[in-house]
Amino acid sequence: MANFCLRLATVEAVASFYALIHVPLADQRALFPRIRAWLRPGGYFLAIVGAQRWTGIVPYLGADMFWEHAGTASYLCWAASGAAQAPWHRHVPEGDSGHSLILAKAP
């Protein structure tokens, strides 16, 4: 995912559900401006990301799984710095914490 590329301004939307949170933060942050560049004007980016900053490796369905969350405020900042507006986000509760569903729009 960190190396995936598309031609500039070729897609109407990009969606990522619980995927970004399994790559290191540096790669996540680098993807935001690249995703923005793939979007046509007015295109959307919809993602579920970690609501709170957290990093860990824990057993999941019989295998160790890596997670790294930047936190909602960081993801919103990254979207804005990539020249996308993030006018909408919602908390998705999960146990004692949760995730954030963020919708960003290219100008």
All heavy atoms as an XYZ file, in Angstrom:
829
protein
N       0.826     -1.188      0.000
C       0.000      0.000      0.000
C       0.871      1.252      0.000
O       0.548      2.226     -0.668
C      -0.902      0.001      1.236
C      -1.706      1.245      1.385
S      -2.593      1.432      2.940
C      -3.103     -0.170      3.341
N       1.964      1.234      0.740
C       2.815      2.420      0.857
C       3.473      2.777     -0.470
O       3.851      3.927     -0.671
C       3.882      2.201      1.923
N       3.594      1.820     -1.383
C       4.236      2.069     -2.669
C       3.261      2.167     -3.835
O       3.679      2.391     -4.968
C       5.258      0.969     -2.969
C       6.384      0.983     -1.971
O       6.861      2.034     -1.584
N       6.785     -0.184     -1.531
N       1.976      1.996     -3.585
C       0.971      2.025     -4.645
C       0.910      3.412     -5.274
O       0.971      4.423     -4.585
C      -0.400      1.643     -4.067
C      -1.489      1.600     -5.086
C      -1.570      0.545     -5.982
C      -2.427      2.606     -5.158
C      -2.582      0.498     -6.923
C      -3.444      2.570     -6.097
C      -3.525      1.509     -6.988
N       0.786      3.449     -6.592
C       0.713      4.736     -7.307
C      -0.390      4.700     -8.357
O      -0.661      3.662     -8.944
C       2.031      5.033     -8.003
S       3.369      5.393     -6.882
N      -0.983      5.854     -8.568
C      -1.940      6.068     -9.654
C      -1.518      7.326    -10.406
O      -0.779      8.154     -9.870
C      -3.354      6.280     -9.096
C      -4.051      5.091     -8.468
C      -5.356      5.527     -7.818
C      -4.318      4.010     -9.502
N      -2.034      7.491    -11.611
C      -1.786      8.734    -12.334
C      -2.529      9.869    -11.634
O      -3.568      9.651    -10.998
C      -2.242      8.615    -13.777
C      -1.331      7.693    -14.589
C      -1.697      7.672    -16.034
N      -3.126      7.404    -16.174
C      -3.803      7.532    -17.302
N      -3.200      7.907    -18.390
N      -5.088      7.263    -17.347
N      -2.000     11.064    -11.747
C      -2.575     12.233    -11.082
C      -3.976     12.534    -11.601
O      -4.247     12.411    -12.795
C      -1.666     13.448    -11.274
C      -0.233     13.292    -10.768
C       0.552     14.561    -11.021
C      -0.213     12.935     -9.300
N      -4.851     12.916    -10.676
C      -6.219     13.370    -10.975
C      -6.996     12.378    -11.848
O      -7.662     12.764    -12.800
C      -6.182     14.753    -11.622
N      -6.933     11.089    -11.487
C      -7.592     10.072    -12.304
C      -8.744      9.348    -11.618
O      -9.433      8.567    -12.274
C      -6.573      9.017    -12.788
O      -5.915      8.458    -11.649
C      -5.556      9.627    -13.736
N      -8.963      9.582    -10.324
C     -10.032      8.848     -9.638
C     -10.993      9.811     -8.948
O     -10.619     10.907     -8.536
C      -9.484      7.824     -8.620
C      -8.662      6.759     -9.325
C      -8.668      8.481     -7.539
N     -12.221      9.379     -8.838
C     -13.254     10.168     -8.164
C     -13.200      9.987     -6.649
O     -13.615     10.870     -5.907
C     -14.647      9.762     -8.660
C     -14.887     10.028    -10.126
C     -15.011     11.506    -10.442
O     -15.328     12.298     -9.539
O     -14.777     11.866    -11.610
N     -12.711      8.818     -6.204
C     -12.710      8.539     -4.769
C     -11.664      7.485     -4.425
O     -11.329      6.639     -5.252
C     -14.082      8.063     -4.314
N     -11.190      7.568     -3.190
C     -10.313      6.566     -2.604
C     -10.898      6.229     -1.237
O     -11.251      7.134     -0.477
C      -8.862      7.092     -2.449
C      -8.007      6.096     -1.677
C      -8.253      7.401     -3.808
N     -11.009      4.944     -0.935
C     -11.522      4.513      0.363
C     -10.517      3.576      1.024
O      -9.891      2.752      0.351
C     -12.863      3.808      0.202
N     -10.367      3.733      2.323
C      -9.483      2.871      3.099
C     -10.163      2.576      4.432
O     -10.290      3.457      5.277
C      -8.137      3.555      3.342
O      -7.357      2.764      4.210
N     -10.580      1.345      4.613
C     -11.259      0.953      5.841
C     -10.360      0.047      6.666
O     -10.117     -1.094      6.284
C     -12.589      0.268      5.532
C     -13.527      1.142      4.741
C     -13.976      0.758      3.506
C     -13.921      2.374      5.238
C     -14.836      1.560      2.780
C     -14.774      3.191      4.522
C     -15.236      2.783      3.289
N      -9.852      0.585      7.769
C      -9.007     -0.153      8.709
C      -7.721     -0.667      8.077
O      -7.142     -1.637      8.564
C      -9.778     -1.325      9.342
C     -11.011     -0.924     10.089
C     -12.263     -1.026      9.497
C     -10.927     -0.426     11.381
C     -13.410     -0.646     10.186
C     -12.064     -0.054     12.076
C     -13.314     -0.162     11.472
O     -14.437      0.208     12.154
N      -7.230     -0.055      7.016
C      -6.004     -0.517      6.361
C      -4.813      0.377      6.690
O      -3.731     -0.130      6.999
C      -6.208     -0.586      4.857
N      -4.981      1.678      6.611
C      -3.869      2.597      6.877
C      -3.233      2.343      8.233
O      -2.025      2.514      8.393
C      -4.346      4.051      6.812
C      -4.662      4.611      5.441
C      -5.317      5.982      5.579
C      -3.399      4.716      4.610
N      -4.020      1.956      9.200
C      -3.536      1.795     10.577
C      -2.591      0.609     10.751
O      -2.058      0.405     11.832
C      -4.715      1.689     11.562
C      -5.611      0.500     11.225
C      -5.489      2.993     11.585
C      -6.766      0.286     12.189
N      -2.350     -0.131      9.676
C      -1.437     -1.271      9.749
C      -0.119     -1.006      9.034
O       0.649     -1.941      8.801
C      -2.116     -2.525      9.198
C      -3.284     -2.950     10.028
N      -3.150     -3.517     11.276
C      -4.616     -2.836      9.800
C      -4.352     -3.757     11.773
N      -5.250     -3.357     10.905
N       0.148      0.243      8.690
C       1.444      0.626      8.130
C       2.042      1.694      9.042
O       1.315      2.397      9.751
C       1.340      1.124      6.662
C       0.832      0.027      5.750
C       0.483      2.354      6.551
N       3.371      1.830      9.054
C       4.003      2.820      9.934
C       3.510      4.245      9.648
O       3.155      4.589      8.516
C       5.494      2.689      9.606
C       5.639      1.290      9.081
C       4.358      1.018      8.340
N       3.508      5.072     10.702
C       3.006      6.446     10.580
C       3.697      7.241      9.485
O       3.048      8.022      8.788
C       3.137      7.197     11.910
C       2.128      6.839     12.978
C       2.360      7.680     14.231
C       0.704      7.016     12.485
N       4.999      7.083      9.325
C       5.703      7.831      8.274
C       5.123      7.497      6.904
O       4.941      8.398      6.065
C       7.197      7.533      8.320
N       4.804      6.233      6.672
C       4.199      5.838      5.399
C       2.770      6.350      5.282
O       2.341      6.765      4.202
C       4.223      4.323      5.244
C       5.620      3.767      5.061
O       6.483      4.475      4.512
O       5.853      2.618      5.483
N       2.025      6.320      6.386
C       0.666      6.860      6.364
C       0.686      8.338      5.986
O      -0.060      8.776      5.105
C       0.000      6.717      7.734
C      -0.322      5.311      8.145
C      -0.999      5.277      9.492
O      -1.915      6.050      9.763
N      -0.558      4.370     10.364
N       1.550      9.085      6.657
C       1.615     10.532      6.409
C       2.024     10.831      4.964
O       1.493     11.742      4.338
C       2.580     11.192      7.377
C       2.534     12.684      7.254
C       3.297     13.364      8.345
N       3.050     14.789      8.244
C       3.263     15.648      9.190
N       3.715     15.238     10.343
N       3.016     16.912      9.008
N       2.945     10.057      4.421
C       3.381     10.247      3.034
C       2.264      9.920      2.038
O       2.226     10.482      0.939
C       4.611      9.392      2.751
N       1.352      9.033      2.411
C       0.254      8.666      1.513
C      -0.779      9.774      1.355
O      -1.389      9.899      0.289
C      -0.441      7.401      2.025
C       0.127      6.091      1.528
C      -0.448      4.925      2.315
C      -0.144      5.919      0.046
N      -1.002     10.584      2.377
C      -2.069     11.585      2.310
C      -1.919     12.542      1.123
O      -2.880     12.706      0.356
C      -2.206     12.329      3.635
C      -3.159     11.657      4.581
C      -2.863     10.423      5.129
C      -4.365     12.250      4.918
C      -3.743      9.786      5.991
C      -5.258     11.620      5.774
C      -4.947     10.389      6.315
N      -0.777     13.180      0.912
C      -0.674     14.059     -0.259
C      -0.708     13.283     -1.579
O      -1.199     13.791     -2.586
C       0.654     14.794     -0.072
C       1.395     14.031      0.957
C       0.392     13.277      1.777
N      -0.224     12.044     -1.573
C      -0.294     11.237     -2.792
C      -1.734     10.895     -3.125
O      -2.141     10.980     -4.292
C       0.548      9.976     -2.631
C       2.039     10.300     -2.607
C       2.947      9.107     -2.394
N       2.548      7.921     -3.123
C       2.644      6.694     -2.625
N       3.096      6.491     -1.406
N       2.290      5.654     -3.350
N      -2.508     10.524     -2.119
C      -3.927     10.226     -2.349
C      -4.633     11.468     -2.873
O      -5.407     11.404     -3.824
C      -4.590      9.691     -1.067
C      -4.057      8.287     -0.759
C      -6.113      9.676     -1.202
C      -4.420      7.771      0.626
N      -4.350     12.609     -2.266
C      -4.955     13.862     -2.729
C      -4.624     14.107     -4.206
O      -5.472     14.515     -4.986
C      -4.475     15.024     -1.850
C      -4.715     16.418     -2.381
C      -6.186     16.679     -2.678
N      -6.362     17.885     -3.436
C      -6.489     17.938     -4.766
N      -6.427     16.851     -5.485
N      -6.686     19.085     -5.363
N      -3.400     13.824     -4.609
C      -2.981     14.045     -5.998
C      -3.688     13.097     -6.966
O      -3.895     13.448     -8.131
C      -1.466     13.887     -6.121
N      -4.093     11.921     -6.504
C      -4.800     10.975     -7.366
C      -6.227     11.418     -7.646
O      -6.820     11.017     -8.640
C      -4.857      9.589     -6.740
C      -3.537      8.966     -6.437
C      -2.315      9.238     -7.028
C      -3.279      7.964     -5.459
N      -1.343      8.462     -6.476
C      -1.892      7.674     -5.507
C      -4.075      7.291     -4.545
C      -1.305      6.715     -4.688
C      -3.489      6.341     -3.727
C      -2.122      6.061     -3.798
N      -6.796     12.218     -6.735
C      -8.201     12.608     -6.843
C      -8.418     13.682     -7.909
O      -7.646     14.630     -8.015
C      -8.710     13.138     -5.505
C      -8.749     12.149     -4.349
C      -9.112     12.872     -3.057
C      -9.720     11.015     -4.632
N      -9.497     13.533     -8.636
C      -9.939     14.598     -9.530
C     -10.479     15.736     -8.670
O     -10.838     15.519     -7.508
C     -11.038     14.075    -10.452
C     -10.549     13.058    -11.440
C     -11.664     12.600    -12.347
N     -11.140     11.665    -13.316
C     -11.871     10.746    -13.915
N     -13.157     10.649    -13.653
N     -11.320      9.931    -14.786
N     -10.586     16.941     -9.220
C     -11.201     18.029     -8.439
C     -12.586     17.611     -7.947
O     -13.378     17.045     -8.702
C     -11.282     19.171     -9.452
C     -10.152     18.906    -10.398
C     -10.099     17.393    -10.517
N     -12.829     17.850     -6.671
C     -14.100     17.454     -6.064
C     -14.156     16.001     -5.644
O     -15.174     15.542     -5.126
N     -13.058     15.249     -5.827
C     -13.025     13.844     -5.453
C     -12.971     13.660     -3.946
O     -12.644     14.584     -3.198
N     -13.286     12.456     -3.498
C     -13.391     12.170     -2.071
C     -12.374     11.130     -1.606
O     -12.027     10.208     -2.338
C     -14.785     11.634     -1.737
C     -15.858     12.670     -1.878
C     -16.603     12.764     -3.050
C     -16.124     13.569     -0.852
C     -17.592     13.720     -3.186
C     -17.110     14.528     -0.982
C     -17.836     14.598     -2.151
O     -18.809     15.549     -2.286
N     -11.963     11.289     -0.357
C     -11.138     10.304      0.339
C     -11.878      9.957      1.620
O     -12.147     10.821      2.454
C      -9.762     10.888      0.644
C      -8.864      9.996      1.464
C      -8.776      8.639      1.221
C      -8.087     10.528      2.473
C      -7.932      7.818      1.966
C      -7.245      9.729      3.232
C      -7.167      8.371      2.973
N     -12.242      8.695      1.779
C     -12.964      8.218      2.950
C     -12.098      7.168      3.629
O     -11.663      6.200      2.994
C     -14.306      7.603      2.533
C     -15.204      7.082      3.640
C     -15.688      8.237      4.533
C     -16.394      6.339      3.046
N     -11.811      7.371      4.914
C     -10.907      6.457      5.616
C     -11.336      6.242      7.055
O     -11.837      7.165      7.708
C      -9.482      7.005      5.591
N     -11.116      5.038      7.538
C     -11.253      4.743      8.956
C      -9.838      4.621      9.507
O      -9.030      3.819      9.022
C     -12.057      3.456      9.210
C     -13.501      3.662      8.765
C     -11.981      3.068     10.690
C     -14.392      2.463      8.950
N      -9.551      5.461     10.496
C      -8.214      5.559     11.095
C      -8.341      5.500     12.614
O      -9.442      5.580     13.157
C      -7.516      6.866     10.648
C      -7.233      6.840      9.147
C      -8.347      8.085     11.012
N      -7.223      5.413     13.304
C      -7.241      5.354     14.756
C      -7.623      6.685     15.380
O      -7.076      7.724     15.014
N      -8.542      6.663     16.326
C      -8.998      7.893     16.979
C      -7.972      8.441     17.971
O      -7.856      9.648     18.139
C     -10.326      7.655     17.694
N      -7.231      7.557     18.606
C      -6.215      7.955     19.581
C      -4.844      7.498     19.099
O      -4.732      6.460     18.451
C      -6.498      7.315     20.948
C      -7.874      7.599     21.497
C      -8.080      9.069     21.788
O      -7.178      9.755     22.242
N      -9.277      9.571     21.500
N      -3.821      8.248     19.462
C      -2.454      7.848     19.106
C      -2.126      6.550     19.850
O      -2.322      6.441     21.056
C      -1.475      8.946     19.487
C      -0.068      8.646     19.029
C       0.826      9.872     19.123
N       2.180      9.561     18.742
C       2.629      9.497     17.494
N       1.811      9.755     16.505
N       3.871      9.186     17.242
N      -1.644      5.567     19.103
C      -1.309      4.279     19.709
C      -0.489      3.457     18.726
O      -0.701      3.506     17.512
C      -2.584      3.517     20.055
C      -2.332      2.206     20.735
C      -1.959      2.017     22.037
C      -2.409      0.906     20.145
N      -1.810      0.666     22.296
C      -2.085     -0.030     21.137
C      -2.727      0.451     18.881
C      -2.067     -1.393     20.919
C      -2.704     -0.919     18.647
C      -2.382     -1.823     19.664
N       0.465      2.705     19.253
C       1.266      1.780     18.462
C       1.353      0.470     19.223
O       1.558      0.478     20.443
C       2.692      2.327     18.238
O       2.616      3.583     17.577
C       3.531      1.373     17.408
N       1.212     -0.627     18.525
C       1.331     -1.905     19.198
C       1.311     -3.080     18.253
O       0.917     -2.958     17.094
N       1.764     -4.200     18.771
C       1.666     -5.484     18.089
C       0.944     -6.399     19.060
O       1.417     -6.627     20.177
C       3.052     -6.050     17.734
C       3.779     -5.116     16.763
C       2.912     -7.460     17.146
C       5.207     -5.519     16.480
N      -0.213     -6.885     18.638
C      -1.013     -7.755     19.498
C      -1.554     -8.921     18.678
O      -1.722     -8.801     17.454
C      -2.178     -6.983     20.170
C      -1.664     -5.925     21.119
C      -3.093     -6.356     19.152
N      -1.826    -10.043     19.328
C      -2.404    -11.182     18.610
C      -3.787    -10.826     18.054
O      -4.598    -10.197     18.733
C      -2.523    -12.261     19.682
C      -1.588    -11.853     20.762
C      -1.535    -10.357     20.721
N      -4.011    -11.215     16.822
C      -5.304    -10.970     16.170
C      -5.584    -12.139     15.233
O      -4.820    -12.389     14.300
C      -5.268     -9.649     15.390
C      -6.574     -9.286     14.747
C      -7.627     -8.785     15.504
C      -6.772     -9.454     13.391
C      -8.829     -8.452     14.922
C      -7.978     -9.119     12.793
C      -8.996     -8.623     13.566
O     -10.198     -8.295     12.990
N      -6.630    -12.871     15.510
C      -7.026    -14.031     14.711
C      -5.874    -15.016     14.502
O      -5.646    -15.523     13.411
C      -7.596    -13.576     13.357
C      -8.865    -12.722     13.428
C      -9.268    -12.272     12.029
C     -10.006    -13.474     14.104
N      -5.099    -15.237     15.562
C      -4.055    -16.241     15.539
C      -2.692    -15.792     15.041
O      -1.785    -16.610     14.913
N      -2.536    -14.512     14.743
C      -1.239    -14.007     14.278
C      -0.967    -12.651     14.924
O      -1.896    -11.932     15.289
C      -1.233    -13.867     12.761
N       0.307    -12.316     15.068
C       0.649    -10.991     15.580
C       0.340     -9.951     14.507
O       0.684    -10.133     13.337
C       2.131    -10.909     15.950
C       2.451    -11.687     17.212
O       1.507    -11.994     17.974
O       3.634    -11.982     17.434
N      -0.340     -8.868     14.918
C      -0.751     -7.821     13.987
C      -0.189     -6.494     14.468
O      -0.262     -6.168     15.652
C      -2.278     -7.743     13.921
C      -2.826     -6.679     13.008
S      -2.726     -7.082     11.252
C      -4.001     -8.306     11.124
N       0.370     -5.722     13.542
C       0.930     -4.396     13.826
C      -0.140     -3.325     13.602
O      -0.853     -3.345     12.610
C       2.123     -4.124     12.900
C       2.631     -2.719     12.965
C       3.447     -2.309     14.008
C       2.292     -1.787     11.994
C       3.925     -1.009     14.072
C       2.759     -0.490     12.038
C       3.571     -0.097     13.083
N      -0.236     -2.399     14.561
C      -1.118     -1.243     14.450
C      -0.314      0.008     14.769
O       0.536      0.001     15.660
C      -2.254     -1.291     15.484
C      -3.433     -2.111     15.131
C      -4.532     -1.696     14.442
C      -3.688     -3.465     15.484
N      -5.446     -2.717     14.332
C      -4.945     -3.821     14.970
C      -2.962     -4.427     16.175
C      -5.502     -5.072     15.126
C      -3.511     -5.680     16.335
C      -4.767     -5.992     15.819
N      -0.604      1.098     14.069
C      -0.056      2.398     14.447
C      -1.073      3.467     14.066
O      -1.432      3.620     12.909
C       1.302      2.665     13.778
C       1.981      3.863     14.400
C       3.489      3.875     14.216
O       4.014      3.307     13.242
O       4.148      4.476     15.086
N      -1.542      4.174     15.091
C      -2.562      5.209     14.921
C      -1.942      6.569     15.243
O      -1.251      6.711     16.248
C      -3.724      5.016     15.896
C      -4.397      3.686     15.812
N      -5.448      3.360     16.627
C      -4.205      2.596     15.029
C      -5.869      2.141     16.363
N      -5.115      1.661     15.388
N      -2.249      7.562     14.442
C      -1.758      8.919     14.700
C      -2.730      9.710     15.567
O      -2.339     10.666     16.223
C      -1.530      9.663     13.390
N      -4.004      9.358     15.562
C      -5.036     10.114     16.270
C      -5.792     11.009     15.301
O      -5.241     11.506     14.313
N      -7.065     11.226     15.583
C      -7.942     11.972     14.682
C      -7.389     13.336     14.308
O      -7.380     13.713     13.133
C      -9.339     12.134     15.311
O      -9.870     10.837     15.599
C     -10.286     12.869     14.373
N      -6.918     14.106     15.295
C      -6.425     15.464     15.014
C      -5.278     15.437     14.007
O      -5.223     16.276     13.100
C      -5.991     16.153     16.301
N      -4.382     14.480     14.128
C      -3.268     14.376     13.182
C      -3.762     14.036     11.784
O      -3.317     14.630     10.794
C      -2.263     13.325     13.637
O      -1.609     13.739     14.806
N      -4.691     13.092     11.681
C      -5.209     12.723     10.360
C      -5.921     13.902      9.700
O      -5.770     14.122      8.493
C      -6.133     11.511     10.456
C      -5.408     10.224     10.792
C      -5.614      9.587     12.002
C      -4.510      9.658      9.888
C      -4.951      8.406     12.311
C      -3.833      8.483     10.192
C      -4.067      7.865     11.405
O      -3.402      6.695     11.711
N      -6.676     14.660     10.470
C      -7.345     15.842      9.913
C      -6.322     16.873      9.444
O      -6.486     17.492      8.387
C      -8.303     16.454     10.941
C      -9.524     15.603     11.286
C     -10.283     16.221     12.458
C     -10.424     15.412     10.068
N      -5.262     17.056     10.198
C      -4.189     17.970      9.823
C      -3.497     17.501      8.543
O      -3.224     18.307      7.649
C      -3.205     18.099     10.973
S      -1.860     19.238     10.654
N      -3.227     16.210      8.450
C      -2.582     15.681      7.250
C      -3.459     15.886      6.028
O      -2.960     16.208      4.956
C      -2.273     14.200      7.399
C      -1.292     13.860      8.471
C      -0.531     14.733      9.216
C      -0.966     12.568      8.944
N       0.232     14.036     10.112
C      -0.007     12.712      9.968
C      -1.396     11.289      8.600
C       0.534     11.623     10.642
C      -0.863     10.208      9.279
C       0.097     10.375     10.280
N      -4.761     15.696      6.181
C      -5.676     15.914      5.054
C      -5.634     17.376      4.621
O      -5.557     17.682      3.433
C      -7.093     15.502      5.430
N      -5.659     18.284      5.579
C      -5.634     19.717      5.262
C      -4.314     20.123      4.625
O      -4.289     20.935      3.698
C      -5.889     20.535      6.521
N      -3.209     19.553      5.090
C      -1.912     19.920      4.518
C      -1.756     19.376      3.105
O      -0.933     19.860      2.346
C      -0.762     19.446      5.411
O      -0.669     18.039      5.382
N      -2.553     18.382      2.748
C      -2.554     17.852      1.389
C      -3.529     18.577      0.489
O      -3.887     18.092     -0.568
N      -3.985     19.764      0.921
C      -4.907     20.610      0.159
C      -6.280     19.971     -0.026
O      -6.965     20.218     -0.997
C      -4.305     21.011     -1.184
N      -6.674     19.143      0.919
C      -8.017     18.562      0.905
C      -8.756     19.088      2.125
O      -8.166     19.332      3.168
C      -7.954     17.047      0.938
N     -10.033     19.287      1.989
C     -10.853     19.702      3.115
C     -11.450     18.452      3.752
O     -11.850     17.545      3.046
C     -11.982     20.619      2.644
C     -11.497     21.835      1.893
C     -12.643     22.508      1.154
O     -13.773     22.082      1.213
N     -12.320     23.563      0.443
N     -11.450     18.421      5.067
C     -12.056     17.287      5.778
C     -13.245     17.815      6.581
O     -13.166     17.986      7.790
C     -11.035     16.608      6.672
N     -14.347     18.079      5.893
C     -15.480     18.718      6.564
C     -16.290     17.798      7.457
O     -17.149     18.250      8.193
C     -16.340     19.192      5.394
C     -16.063     18.184      4.325
C     -14.600     17.805      4.498
N     -15.988     16.504      7.437
C     -16.847     15.565      8.146
C     -16.012     14.438      8.735
O     -15.175     13.853      8.056
C     -17.847     15.012      7.128
C     -18.908     14.139      7.677
C     -20.138     14.517      8.102
C     -18.869     12.720      7.821
N     -20.858     13.418      8.506
C     -20.092     12.304      8.344
C     -17.891     11.756      7.565
C     -20.375     10.981      8.621
C     -18.174     10.427      7.841
C     -19.416     10.062      8.359
N     -16.227     14.159     10.020
C     -15.636     12.974     10.636
C     -16.524     12.532     11.794
O     -17.231     13.345     12.387
C     -14.191     13.208     11.082
C     -14.024     14.185     12.194
N     -14.034     15.535     12.005
C     -13.849     14.000     13.513
C     -13.873     16.148     13.158
N     -13.758     15.234     14.096
N     -16.497     11.249     12.064
C     -17.317     10.658     13.123
C     -16.497      9.640     13.899
O     -15.656      8.946     13.331
C     -18.548      9.945     12.544
C     -19.503     10.815     11.787
C     -20.225     11.787     12.719
N     -21.201     12.586     12.014
C     -20.977     13.756     11.439
N     -19.767     14.263     11.455
N     -21.929     14.415     10.831
N     -16.793      9.528     15.190
C     -16.160      8.526     16.034
C     -16.876      7.192     15.833
O     -18.097      7.119     15.806
C     -16.239      8.955     17.507
C     -15.550      8.001     18.420
N     -14.180      7.878     18.464
C     -16.041      7.106     19.304
C     -13.857      6.963     19.353
N     -14.976      6.469     19.870
N     -16.090      6.127     15.686
C     -16.609      4.767     15.564
C     -16.166      4.031     16.818
O     -15.002      3.639     16.938
C     -16.058      4.068     14.296
C     -16.587      2.646     14.191
C     -16.366      4.868     13.048
N     -17.057      3.866     17.811
C     -16.648      3.246     19.069
C     -16.273      1.776     18.893
O     -16.843      1.064     18.076
C     -17.879      3.387     19.968
C     -19.001      3.797     19.098
C     -18.457      4.247     17.791
N     -15.270      1.374     19.679
C     -14.851     -0.021     19.709
C     -14.254     -0.288     21.080
O     -13.169      0.209     21.393
C     -13.821     -0.307     18.610
C     -13.424     -1.763     18.548
C     -12.435     -2.052     17.428
O     -12.379     -1.320     16.442
O     -11.699     -3.040     17.583
N     -14.937     -1.044     21.891
C     -14.465     -1.310     23.250
C     -14.286     -0.020     24.019
O     -15.180      0.824     24.053
N     -13.108      0.144     24.643
C     -12.820      1.342     25.433
C     -12.276      2.495     24.604
O     -11.980      3.558     25.140
C     -11.812      1.016     26.542
C     -12.401      0.062     27.572
O     -13.640      0.013     27.704
O     -11.612     -0.638     28.227
N     -12.063      2.291     23.311
C     -11.525      3.360     22.457
C     -12.332      3.400     21.172
O     -13.543      3.426     21.206
C     -10.035      3.132     22.188
O      -9.837      1.921     21.489
N     -11.670      3.404     20.051
C     -12.390      3.397     18.787
C     -11.569      3.955     17.652
O     -10.359      4.138     17.759
N     -12.251      4.221     16.580
C     -11.644      4.722     15.360
C     -12.383      5.979     14.913
O     -13.412      6.327     15.473
C     -11.702      3.648     14.272
C     -10.878      2.453     14.588
N     -11.321      1.432     15.385
C      -9.615      2.138     14.251
C     -10.368      0.522     15.509
N      -9.321      0.931     14.821
N     -11.856      6.613     13.886
C     -12.513      7.778     13.292
C     -12.765      7.502     11.826
O     -11.879      7.006     11.114
C     -11.646      9.026     13.431
O     -11.554      9.411     14.780
N     -13.957      7.837     11.396
C     -14.317      7.784      9.984
C     -14.198      9.209      9.462
O     -14.875     10.117      9.963
C     -15.753      7.260      9.820
C     -16.316      7.234      8.418
C     -15.517      6.287      7.520
C     -17.786      6.813      8.448
N     -13.293      9.430      8.525
C     -13.001     10.781      8.028
C     -13.323     10.850      6.547
O     -12.924      9.983      5.763
C     -11.516     11.138      8.250
C     -11.218     11.184      9.751
C     -11.164     12.456      7.573
C      -9.759     11.406     10.083
N     -14.035     11.895      6.167
C     -14.322     12.179      4.769
C     -13.613     13.466      4.387
O     -13.834     14.516      4.999
C     -15.833     12.344      4.539
C     -16.237     12.705      3.118
C     -15.924     11.562      2.159
C     -17.706     13.077      3.062
N     -12.728     13.377      3.407
C     -12.008     14.561      2.903
C     -12.395     14.756      1.442
O     -12.689     13.796      0.722
C     -10.510     14.385      3.044
N     -12.383     16.016      1.020
C     -12.767     16.350     -0.355
C     -11.698     17.220     -0.982
O     -11.260     18.203     -0.394
C     -14.109     17.072     -0.367
C     -14.617     17.384     -1.749
C     -15.972     18.054     -1.701
C     -16.447     18.311     -3.123
N     -17.745     18.998     -3.121
N     -11.308     16.860     -2.205
C     -10.364     17.679     -2.957
C     -11.076     18.930     -3.456
O     -12.227     18.855     -3.861
C      -9.795     16.891     -4.125
N     -10.410     20.085     -3.425
C     -11.065     21.312     -3.912
C     -11.334     21.261     -5.409
O     -10.783     20.488     -6.118
C     -10.066     22.412     -3.563
C      -8.816     21.744     -3.149
C      -9.087     20.303     -2.951
